[in-house]
Amino acid sequence: MITKIIFLVVFFAVMISVGLYSRKHATNVNDFVLGGRTVGPWLTAFAYGTSYFSAVVFVGYAGQFGYKYGISATWIGLGNAVIGSLLAWVILGRRTRVMTKHLSAATMPDFFGKRYNSNSLRIVAAAISFIFLIPYTASVYNGLSRLFGMAFDIPYAVCVIAMAVLTGVYVVLGGYMATAINDFIQGIIMLFGIVAVIVAVLNGQGGFYEAVMKLAEIESDVPLTMGQKGVFASFFGPDLPNLIGVVLLTSLGTWGLPQMVHKFYAIKDEKSIKSGTIISTVFAIVVSGGCYFLGGFGRLFDTTAIHGEDGSVIYDAIIPSMLSTLPDILIGIVIVLVLSASMSTLSSLVLTSSSTLTLDMIKGNIIKNMDEKKQLLCMRIMLVFFVVISVVIALDPPTFIAQLMGISWGALAGAFLAPFMYGLYWKGVTKAAVWASFTCGVGITVANMFIKFIESPINAGAVAMVTGLIIVPVVSIFTSKMKKEDVEDAFACLEETVVVHRKRSIEE
C-alpha cells in the first residue's frame, strides 16, 4: 500500500508542478487554447495519443471486446494505429494546421463557422460538442474508479472528485501547454506500463504459448459459432462483422472528434507534422494494440468476480480482476498508467469544451464585447463548470454508463467528420450539406438510444459516420453553392508559394 501511495503522490506532484510552470504559456487566448501554435512533434504526438486512449479503452473496451472476440480484438488496436493515427495525421494534419491558422479558427465549431461563413453552424456545432463531450467525460471517471477500488478500496465518489480537482487545477493554471507537457509525461508512463503489465499477466499464465493454448480450449458462446473451440484464439475471432464495426468507430471516429482534431491546430511546423505522424502511430501500436491484446485473454480470468447476480458479464470488471493478482509494485504502475490515460483524456475534453463554449457560443452572441482578459476568465470558469457537471453525472451514472463513450463518439464523429474532412479538400461543400450531416449524426445516435434499431451503439456510431460521408457530397450536389469569393478566400492559403531547402525538394 505504501508503494502505491508513493507512486500517486509523486504523480500528483509532477502534474501540479507542470501546471504552475505552464502559467507563463497561458497569458492570452491563443496561448491558452493552442499553446501559441508552437507545439513540437513529441508533445503533439503524445497529446494526440494520450487523448485517444483513456481508462475507457484500457478498462472498458479492452475488457469488453477482448472477452467477446478473443485475441482478434488486437485488430482494433492496429486499426486505431493505422486509421486513427497514421491516416488521420497524413490526411488531416497539414491541411488542418494551414487552413485553421488562415481562418484564425481556434476550435472545430469556429472552423465550421468561418469555413462555411455561418454563425448558426458555429453555435450548433458548439452545442453538439458541449452536450456529447459530457457523457464521454463521465465514462472516463467510471473506468478509473474500478481500478482504484481494486487497489485501494477507496469509495467511487472519492476517486471521481480527486481526479476532477487535480485535472481542473493544472488545466486552469496552464491551459493547452500544461496538458501537452503532462500528456508527454503520462504517455511515457503508458508506454512502459502496458508492456510491463502484458509480460506479467502472460507469465502468470505460463507464457504466451500456454495462454493461447488455454484460450483455444474455451468453447464459444457466440450464436454464430456456438460451442466451437478455438475461435477466441483465431485470427479474426468469432464475430468478424461486429469486429469491423468496432474498428471503424474507434479508428475513423477520431477524425471527427473536436478534442482530437484540435491537436493539429497547435502544431509548430512541417517537420513537426512528419515526425509527429511516426511518433503517434508507434505510440498507438504499443498502447492501443497492447490494451486490446491484453484484453483478448480476459476469458482466462472468468471468475464470479466478473459476473453480476443475474449471471451477466460485467465487462468493466474483467481487466481489474485480471490485474488483481499482480505484485503490489506492478499494481502501482497500473494505477498510474490508467490514471495517466484518464487524466490526459479528461484534460483534453475539459479544455475543448470550455474553449468551445466561450469562443463559439458566449463571445459575440451572449456577450458582445469580450477582451482577452474576459475570454480567459470565462474559459477558466467554464472549465470548472464542465468538470462539475461531468462529476455530478459520474457520481449518479445512468444505466447505460458503459455505452456512454460509444454514444458520444457516434454523435460527434457522425456529425462532424464528413463536413470537416470534405471542407478541407473540396470547395463544393454547401451549408445545407453540413446541416444534413449534423442532423444525421446526432439523429441516428440519439434515436438508436431509444428505438434500438441497431443493437450496438458502437455499430450505430459507425453507421452515423458512414452516412455522413455519403450524405454530404450528395446534398452538396443538389443544393445551392456558397459564394465563390468566400470559398476562394478559405482555400487561398493552400495556393501560397513557399520556399524550401534543397534537402526537402529536388525541383530546379
C-alpha positions in Angstrom: 0.0 0.0 0.0 2.9 2.4 0.8 4.4 1.7 -2.6 1.1 2.5 -4.4 0.6 5.7 -2.3 4.1 6.9 -3.1 3.5 6.4 -6.8 0.4 8.5 -6.6 1.9 11.3 -4.5 4.8 11.7 -6.9 2.5 11.6 -9.9 0.2 14.3 -8.5 3.1 16.5 -7.5 4.5 16.4 -11.0 1.2 17.2 -12.6 0.6 20.3 -10.4 4.2 21.4 -10.9 3.7 21.3 -14.7 0.6 23.4 -14.3 2.5 26.0 -12.3 5.3 26.0 -14.8 3.0 26.5 -17.7 1.2 29.6 -16.4 3.6 31.7 -18.4 2.3 30.0 -21.6 -1.3 30.8 -20.9 -1.4 34.6 -20.8 -3.7 35.1 -23.8 -6.4 33.2 -25.6 -4.1 31.8 -28.4 -1.6 30.5 -25.9 -4.3 29.1 -23.5 -6.2 27.3 -26.2 -3.5 26.4 -28.8 -0.1 26.8 -27.0 0.6 29.7 -29.4 0.6 27.2 -32.3 4.3 26.4 -31.4 4.0 22.9 -30.0 6.6 20.4 -31.3 6.2 16.9 -32.7 6.8 14.9 -29.5 4.4 16.9 -27.3 1.7 17.0 -30.1 2.0 13.3 -30.9 1.8 12.2 -27.3 -1.1 14.7 -26.7 -2.9 13.1 -29.6 -2.2 9.6 -28.4 -3.0 10.1 -24.7 -6.2 11.9 -25.5 -7.1 9.0 -27.7 -6.6 6.2 -25.2 -8.2 6.6 -21.7 -9.4 4.3 -18.9 -12.4 3.6 -21.1 -10.2 1.9 -23.6 -8.0 0.1 -21.1 -10.7 -1.0 -18.6 -13.9 -0.9 -20.6 -13.3 -1.5 -24.3 -10.3 -3.8 -23.9 -12.2 -5.9 -21.4 -15.5 -5.9 -23.3 -14.1 -6.6 -26.8 -11.3 -8.8 -25.6 -13.9 -11.0 -23.9 -16.2 -11.0 -27.0 -13.6 -11.5 -29.7 -10.5 -13.1 -28.0 -7.1 -12.1 -29.3 -8.6 -11.0 -32.6 -9.5 -7.8 -30.6 -5.9 -6.8 -31.3 -7.1 -5.8 -34.7 -9.0 -2.9 -33.0 -5.7 -1.6 -31.7 -3.9 -1.9 -35.0 -6.9 -0.2 -36.7 -6.5 2.6 -34.2 -2.8 2.9 -35.1 -3.2 2.8 -38.9 -6.6 4.6 -39.4 -7.0 6.6 -36.2 -3.4 7.8 -36.0 -1.3 7.4 -39.2 -4.0 8.2 -41.8 -5.5 10.9 -39.6 -2.2 12.7 -39.5 -1.5 12.2 -43.2 -4.9 13.3 -44.4 -5.9 15.9 -41.8 -2.8 17.1 -40.1 -1.2 19.6 -42.5 -4.4 21.0 -44.1 -6.0 21.4 -40.7 -3.0 23.4 -39.4 -2.7 25.6 -42.6 -6.4 26.3 -43.0 -7.3 26.9 -39.4 -4.5 29.4 -39.0 -5.5 31.1 -42.2 -9.1 31.4 -41.0 -8.0 32.2 -37.4 -10.1 29.3 -36.1 -9.3 28.1 -32.6 -11.9 25.3 -32.3 -13.8 22.9 -34.6 -17.1 24.9 -34.3 -15.1 28.0 -35.1 -13.8 26.3 -38.3 -17.3 25.4 -39.4 -18.5 29.0 -38.8 -15.6 30.6 -40.8 -15.2 27.9 -43.5 -18.9 27.9 -44.3 -19.5 31.6 -43.4 -22.3 30.7 -40.9 -22.5 31.8 -37.3 -25.5 29.5 -36.9 -23.4 26.4 -37.8 -20.8 27.5 -35.3 -23.3 27.8 -32.5 -25.0 24.5 -33.2 -21.6 22.7 -33.6 -20.6 24.2 -30.2 -23.8 22.9 -28.6 -23.3 19.4 -30.0 -19.7 19.4 -28.8 -20.6 20.5 -25.3 -23.6 18.2 -24.9 -21.9 15.0 -26.1 -18.5 15.6 -24.5 -20.1 15.5 -21.1 -21.1 11.8 -21.2 -17.7 10.9 -22.7 -16.1 12.5 -19.6 -18.4 10.6 -17.3 -17.3 7.3 -18.9 -13.7 8.2 -18.2 -14.3 8.5 -14.5 -16.2 5.2 -14.4 -13.3 3.2 -15.9 -10.8 4.7 -13.5 -12.9 4.1 -10.3 -13.0 0.3 -10.7 -9.2 0.1 -10.6 -8.9 2.4 -7.7 -11.5 0.4 -5.8 -9.5 -2.8 -6.5 -6.1 -1.3 -5.5 -7.0 1.0 -2.6 -10.6 0.1 -1.6 -11.4 3.8 -2.0 -15.0 4.8 -2.5 -16.0 5.6 -6.0 -17.0 9.2 -5.2 -13.6 10.0 -3.7 -11.8 8.7 -6.8 -14.0 10.9 -9.1 -13.7 14.1 -7.1 -10.0 13.8 -6.5 -9.3 13.2 -10.2 -11.6 16.0 -11.3 -10.0 18.5 -8.9 -6.4 17.6 -9.9 -7.1 17.8 -13.6 -9.1 21.0 -13.2 -6.2 22.7 -11.3 -3.4 22.1 -13.8 -5.6 22.9 -16.9 -6.9 26.1 -15.3 -3.3 27.1 -14.5 -1.5 26.3 -17.7 -4.1 25.7 -20.5 -3.0 23.7 -23.5 0.7 23.8 -22.8 0.1 22.3 -19.4 -2.0 19.5 -20.9 0.6 18.9 -23.7 3.6 18.6 -21.2 1.6 16.4 -18.8 0.4 14.3 -21.8 4.0 13.6 -22.7 4.9 12.5 -19.2 1.7 10.4 -19.0 2.4 8.9 -22.4 5.8 7.7 -21.3 4.2 6.0 -18.3 1.6 4.4 -20.5 4.2 3.0 -22.9 6.3 1.3 -20.3 3.4 0.4 -18.1 1.4 -1.5 -20.8 4.4 -3.6 -21.8 5.2 -4.5 -18.2 1.6 -5.5 -17.5 1.3 -7.7 -20.6 4.5 -9.5 -19.7 3.4 -10.0 -16.1 -0.1 -11.3 -17.0 1.1 -13.7 -19.6 3.9 -15.0 -17.4 1.2 -15.7 -14.8 -0.5 -18.0 -17.4 2.7 -19.9 -18.2 3.8 -17.6 -21.0 2.3 -16.6 -24.4 2.1 -20.0 -25.9 0.4 -21.6 -22.9 -2.0 -18.7 -22.6 -3.0 -19.0 -26.3 -3.5 -22.8 -25.9 -5.7 -22.3 -22.8 -7.7 -19.7 -24.8 -8.1 -22.2 -27.7 -9.8 -24.7 -25.4 -12.6 -22.4 -24.4 -15.9 -23.1 -26.1 -17.6 -20.3 -27.9 -20.9 -18.8 -26.6 -21.3 -16.6 -29.7 -24.5 -17.6 -31.6 -22.8 -18.0 -35.0 -20.1 -20.3 -33.5 -21.9 -21.8 -30.5 -19.9 -24.5 -28.8 -16.9 -24.3 -31.2 -13.5 -24.3 -29.7 -10.5 -22.2 -30.9 -12.4 -19.2 -32.1 -11.1 -16.9 -29.3 -7.5 -17.7 -30.3 -8.2 -17.4 -34.1 -7.1 -14.7 -36.5 -10.5 -13.0 -37.0 -12.3 -14.2 -34.0 -16.0 -15.4 -33.6 -17.8 -12.3 -35.0 -15.9 -10.5 -37.8 -18.8 -8.1 -38.9 -19.2 -6.6 -35.5 -15.4 -6.5 -35.0 -15.1 -4.4 -38.2 -17.8 -2.0 -36.8 -15.7 -1.5 -33.6 -12.6 -0.9 -35.7 -14.4 1.7 -37.8 -15.9 3.7 -34.8 -12.8 3.7 -32.6 -10.4 4.4 -35.6 -12.2 6.6 -38.1 -14.2 8.3 -35.3 -11.2 10.3 -34.1 -11.2 12.2 -37.4 -14.3 14.0 -36.3 -13.7 14.4 -32.5 -13.1 18.1 -31.6 -10.6 17.3 -28.8 -8.5 15.1 -31.2 -8.5 17.4 -34.3 -7.7 20.3 -32.0 -4.1 18.9 -31.6 -3.4 19.6 -35.3 -4.3 23.3 -34.8 -1.3 23.7 -32.4 1.5 22.0 -34.5 4.6 24.2 -34.8 5.9 23.4 -38.3 6.2 21.0 -41.2 8.9 18.9 -39.5 6.7 18.5 -36.5 3.9 17.1 -38.7 6.2 14.5 -40.3 7.8 13.4 -37.0 4.5 13.5 -35.2 2.9 11.2 -37.7 5.5 8.5 -37.0 5.6 9.0 -33.2 1.8 9.0 -32.9 1.5 5.8 -34.9 4.1 3.9 -32.9 2.5 5.1 -29.7 -0.9 3.8 -30.8 0.5 0.4 -31.9 2.1 -0.1 -28.4 -0.6 1.3 -26.2 -3.9 0.5 -28.1 -2.6 -2.7 -29.6 -1.3 -3.7 -26.2 -4.5 -2.9 -24.4 -6.7 -5.0 -26.8 -4.2 -7.8 -27.0 -4.2 -8.0 -23.2 -8.0 -7.9 -23.1 -8.1 -10.8 -25.5 -7.0 -13.1 -22.7 -9.9 -12.0 -20.5 -11.7 -15.3 -20.6 -8.8 -16.9 -18.8 -9.8 -14.9 -15.8 -13.5 -15.7 -15.9 -14.5 -15.9 -12.2 -17.6 -15.0 -10.2 -16.0 -11.5 -9.7 -16.8 -10.5 -13.3 -20.4 -11.7 -13.2 -23.5 -9.9 -11.9 -26.2 -11.5 -9.8 -28.1 -12.4 -12.9 -25.1 -14.2 -14.4 -24.3 -11.5 -17.0 -20.7 -10.4 -17.6 -19.6 -7.1 -16.1 -17.1 -6.1 -18.8 -15.6 -3.2 -16.7 -14.6 -5.8 -14.1 -12.6 -8.0 -16.4 -9.3 -6.0 -16.5 -9.3 -5.2 -12.8 -9.9 -8.8 -12.0 -7.1 -9.8 -14.3 -4.7 -7.3 -12.6 -5.7 -8.0 -9.0 -3.2 -11.0 -8.8 -0.2 -8.9 -9.8 2.5 -7.9 -7.3 1.9 -4.6 -5.5 4.6 -2.7 -7.4 3.0 -3.7 -10.7 -0.4 -2.7 -9.5 1.0 0.7 -8.5 2.3 1.0 -12.1 -1.0 0.0 -13.5 -2.8 2.6 -11.3 -0.5 5.4 -12.5 -0.8 4.1 -16.1 -4.6 4.2 -16.1 -4.6 7.5 -14.1 -2.3 8.9 -16.8 -4.5 7.7 -19.6 -7.7 9.1 -17.9 -6.3 12.5 -16.9 -4.8 13.2 -20.3 -8.1 12.5 -21.9 -10.1 14.4 -19.3 -7.9 17.4 -19.6 -8.3 17.5 -23.4 -12.1 17.1 -23.0 -12.5 19.9 -20.5 -10.2 22.3 -22.4 -12.0 21.7 -25.6 -15.4 22.1 -24.1 -14.6 25.3 -22.1 -12.9 27.0 -25.1 -15.8 26.0 -27.4 -18.4 27.2 -25.1 -16.6 30.5 -24.5 -15.3 31.3 -28.0 -18.2 29.9 -30.1 -21.3 30.5 -28.0 -20.7 33.2 -25.4 -18.3 35.5 -27.2 -20.1 37.7 -29.7 -23.5 36.0 -29.1 -24.3 36.3 -25.4 -21.6 38.8 -24.5 -20.9 41.1 -27.5 -17.6 42.6 -26.4 -15.1 40.3 -24.7 -11.4 41.3 -24.5 -8.6 38.8 -24.0 -8.8 39.0 -20.2 -12.5 38.4 -20.1 -12.2 35.5 -22.5 -9.5 33.8 -20.4 -11.5 34.3 -17.2 -14.7 32.9 -18.9 -12.8 29.9 -20.2 -11.5 29.1 -16.8 -14.9 29.4 -15.3 -16.5 27.2 -18.0 -13.7 24.7 -17.4 -14.7 24.4 -13.8 -18.3 24.3 -14.7 -17.8 21.5 -17.2 -15.8 19.5 -14.6 -18.6 19.9 -12.0 -21.3 18.8 -14.4 -19.3 15.7 -15.5 -18.6 14.8 -11.9 -22.3 15.1 -11.0 -23.2 12.7 -13.9 -20.4 10.3 -12.9 -21.5 10.2 -9.3 -25.0 9.2 -10.2 -24.5 7.4 -13.6 -27.4 6.4 -15.8 -27.9 2.7 -16.5 -26.2 3.0 -19.9 -22.9 4.3 -18.5 -20.9 1.5 -20.1 -22.1 2.7 -23.5 -21.5 6.4 -23.0 -18.3 6.6 -24.9 -19.8 4.8 -27.9 -22.8 7.2 -27.9 -20.6 10.3 -27.6 -18.2 9.2 -30.3 -21.1 8.3 -32.6 -22.8 11.6 -32.3 -19.7 13.8 -32.5 -17.9 11.9 -35.3 -21.2 11.3 -37.2 -22.0 15.0 -37.2 -18.5 16.5 -37.7 -16.3 14.0 -39.6 -17.7 14.4 -43.1 -18.1 18.3 -43.2 -14.7 18.8 -41.6 -12.8 16.4 -43.9 -14.6 17.4 -47.1 -14.3 21.1 -46.0 -10.5 20.8 -46.0 -10.3 19.4 -49.6 -13.5 20.2 -51.6 -14.7 23.6 -52.5 -18.1 22.3 -53.4 -19.5 21.5 -49.9 -22.6 23.5 -49.2 -24.1 24.8 -45.9 -27.2 22.5 -46.4 -24.9 19.5 -46.6 -23.3 20.5 -43.3 -26.7 20.8 -41.7 -27.7 17.5 -43.1 -24.6 15.8 -41.6 -25.2 17.4 -38.2 -28.8 16.2 -38.2 -28.0 12.7 -39.3 -25.0 12.2 -37.0 -26.9 13.3 -33.9 -30.3 11.9 -35.1 -29.1 8.4 -35.8 -27.2 8.1 -32.5 -29.9 9.6 -30.2 -32.7 7.8 -31.9 -30.9 4.5 -31.5 -30.6 5.1 -27.8 -34.4 4.9 -27.5 -35.6 2.8 -30.5 -32.7 0.4 -30.6 -33.0 -0.2 -34.4 -29.2 -1.0 -34.3 -28.4 -3.3 -31.4 -25.0 -2.0 -30.6 -24.3 1.8 -30.0 -20.9 1.1 -31.4 -22.3 0.0 -34.8 -24.8 2.8 -34.6 -21.9 5.3 -34.4 -20.2 3.6 -37.3 -23.4 3.9 -39.4 -23.7 7.6 -38.5 -20.2 8.3 -39.7 -20.6 6.4 -43.0 -24.0 8.1 -43.6 -22.3 11.5 -43.2 -19.6 10.6 -45.6 -22.3 9.7 -48.2 -24.8 12.4 -47.5 -22.5 15.5 -47.6 -21.4 15.1 -51.2 -24.9 14.0 -52.3 -26.7 17.0 -50.7 -23.9 19.3 -51.9 -24.6 18.4 -55.5 -28.3 19.3 -55.2 -28.2 22.4 -53.1 -27.2 26.0 -53.7 -23.5 26.7 -53.6 -21.6 29.1 -51.4 -20.4 32.4 -52.7 -17.4 31.8 -54.8 -15.3 34.6 -53.2 -15.9 33.1 -49.7 -14.8 29.7 -50.8 -11.7 31.0 -52.7 -10.7 33.0 -49.7 -10.8 29.9 -47.4 -8.7 27.9 -49.9 -6.3 30.7 -50.8 -3.8 29.6 -48.1 -3.3 26.3 -49.9 -2.2 28.0 -53.1 0.5 30.1 -51.5 4.1 29.6 -52.7 6.7 28.6 -50.1 10.4 28.2 -50.5 12.1 25.1 -49.1 15.7 23.8 -48.7 17.2 21.5 -51.4 17.1 18.6 -48.9 13.3 18.9 -48.9 12.9 19.1 -52.7 14.8 18.1 -55.9 12.9 20.6 -58.1 15.1 23.0 -60.1 
